[in-house]
Amino acid sequence: MKAALPPGQRLYAIGDIHGRSDLLESLHRRIQDDAAGAGSREKTVVYLGDYVDRGPGSSAVVELLSGDPLPGFRAVCLKGNHEDLMLNALAGTTDAAHWFMNGGLATLAAYGIDLPGPAWSRTLTSANVPADWRGLLDRTLPARHRAFYAGLALTFAAGDYFFTHAGVRPGVALDRQSDQDLMWIREEFLYSTADHGAVVVHGHTIVPAVEIRSNRIGVDTGAWRSGQLSCVVLDGDDVAVLHT
């Protein structure tokens, strides 16, 4: 039996945005055009996480998503590993240099904080991270953005589909997955042919085109470097793809 949504619903799941607010706005227009043919169906858009880092418009992405991104749609925003990196660095619970080296400098620049080095830097270490960056971001981050980051969910479920950023650990019940795996898992999940109890819709791992398999759907097409932001469209047991 094919996976399906409950009758009367259409759902759009958008892959990793990574600061490409321009592509997000373009994809939103495509979704609105597509949804015009959905009649009275309940419409939901699920954002699969990784809104920040690497691309130039992290703050613009969060500004859009923290409001009413698609009027008439229910919006569900999930937490990605890059939001996890950012929040842990800001809280001082992890090495800030690790975040900076994975695109965090682009996020700081988007909030008006310019630190030495390129946005995609592998030269920073904990020894040469400017000491005042945390205070600068703490003063600059809008309250609305703070609330957005704090309110991100890790999972969402609808019909026969389970949505999360990175994936799930095979053999572990969906309601017993660890936060670490939901945001960070890769090979153990990607190469598994196991039935996870639902079709897992995820981002996190870049693929050249939306990857549709019997047990998972991968939606991260590397928008920050490819210029292609993608989403999967679910309606009944139909699966379609939209992209910029």
N, C-alpha and C positions, 0 to 999 in steps of 0.2 A: 504493500500500500504506500502511495506517495505521501510525503509530509504535506500538511495543509494548515492554513489558518482557519479559524471559525468563520462561518458564513457571515457576510455583511461587513467584512474588514478588508482594507488594503494597507499594506505596510511597506515603508521604504527604509532600508538600513544603509547608512552612509559610512564609508570607510574613513581611514585616517586623513585628517585635514591638514595638520601640521602647518598652521599659519597661513594657509592659502585662502584668505577671505574672498579673494576674487573668484576662485573656482567654486567656493561654497555658494556664493550669490548666483553664479551661473547655473549650478546644479539645482538650486532651489527653484529657479525659473522653469527648468525642465520638469521638475517634479510637479509644480503647479499645473503645467500644461498637461502632463499625463493624468493627474488627478481629476482634471475636468471631465474625463470620461468615466469616473468611478461612481457616478450617480450619488446615491444616498449612503454609500458605504462609510463606515467609520474609518478615518484616515489617521495613521500614526507614522511618525518619522523617528527612527532610532539612530542616534549618533554613537558610533562604536568607540569613541575615545581618541586620544592623541590630537588635541586641538592646538597644542602649543609646540614650540621648538621648530628649528630648521627653516621653515618659511618665514616671510617678513611680517605677516599680519596676525600674530598670535592674539594680541589684545583686541583687534577688530573682530576676530572669530568669536572670542568669548563675549564681547559686547553684543554681538548678534544673537548668540545662543542663549544668553542670560535674559533676553527679553522674550518676545513672541516670534520665534524665527520663521514659522510658517503659519500664518493665521488660518484657522479652521482645522489645523492638524494637532493631534496630541504629540508633544515632543518628549522624548526620553533620551537623556544624556548620560552615557556611561563613562566610567573612568578608565583612562589608558595608563600605560606605564610611564609616559612622559609627564602626565599630571602628577603621578606618584613621585617621580623623580623631583619635580619642581617643589611639591609640598614638603617632601622630606628634607630637601636642601634648605628651604626657607625656615623650617622648624629646627634645623641644625642637627637632625638625626642621621644624616648621611653626608658624605664628602661632597661639597658643592662643586668641586672640580669635575666630578663624574657627570653631573648634570650639564655643566658648561661644555664639556667635551662631546656631549650628545645633543647639541643644538640649543642649549639653554641660553647662550649668549644672544641668539636671535630673539628669544622671548624677552630678555631684559631690554634689548634695543627697542623692541616694539612698545615697551612701557617707558621709553625715554631714558634708559640707563645704558650708556655706552661704556663697556669695559674693553681693555686692550685685547687684540686678537680678532681673527675673523669669526663670523657667526658660527661657522662649523670648524671648531678648533680642537686639535689633539695635542696642543702644546702646554696647556695650563696644568698646573699641579696644585695641590692644597697649599703648597708653600708660596705660590705667587698669585693666589686669588686675592683681589683687593678686599681688605677687611670690612669696608663700609657697604658692600653691595647689598647685604641683607637689610640694613636699615633703609637704604634708598628704595628698595622694592617694597618694603613694609609701608613706607610713607606714600608710595606712588600707587599701589594697588587699590583700585576702587572697591568700595564696600560691596557693590553689586557683583564684582568679579570674585571677591572672597566668598560670598554666599554661593555662587555658582560652583566653585571648586569644592567647597565643603559639602555640597548637596549631591555630588555625582554618585550614581549607583554603580554597582559592580555587575549586575546581571538584570536581564529582563526576559520574560517568557511570554509567548503567544502561540496558542495552538500547539503544533508539533515542532516549534522552533524555540531555541534558547540562544539568547544574544549576550555576548560578552566581548571584552577587548581582544584577548590573545587566544583563548581556547580553554579547554578543560583537560584534566588528567584522566586518561582512559582507566576504566575500572573503578572510579570513584563516583558515587552518586552525585547528581548535579547539585543537590542541596548540601553537600558536604565538601565542596571544592574549597581550596584555600585561596585567600586573596592573592597571594603570590602567583599561583598558577593562572588564575583568571586574568591577571594583567601581564604576565611575563612568559608563560610556557611557550615552547616552540616545537622542537623536533619530536618529542614524545607524542604530542597531539597531532602534528601535521602528518606524520607517517603512519598513524594508526588507522586501521580499517574497522575498529570496534564500533558497535552500536552504542552511542552515548546516552540513549534514552530520549534523545531529541536531535534534530539537525542543528548543529552549532553554527551560528552566523557570527563571524569574527573579522577583525582586522589584524594589525600588528606585524604580519609578515607580508612583505611586498610581493605581488605577483603581477605579471604583465597584463593580465585581464582577469576579471572576476572569475574565481575558481569554484565551480559547482560540483560537489561530490555527494555521494549518497549519505554521508554522515556529517558533512560540514560544508559551509560556503565561505570562502575567503574574499574579502571586499577591499583590501588595501592595495591600490594600484599605484602607490608611491607618488601621490599628488605633488608633494613639495619639489620633486625633481623631474617627474614625467609630464606634469601639466595636466594629468588626467585624474580627476576625482570621480569615483564611481559609487553607485548604490545598486542594491538588489531590490527588486520590486516583487512582493509576495501578495498573491490574491487567490484565495482558495488553494488549489494545488498547483497553480501556475507560478513560474519563476521567470522573471525578466530582468534585464539590466539596463540602467541609464548611466551615462557618464558625460563629462564635459568634453 
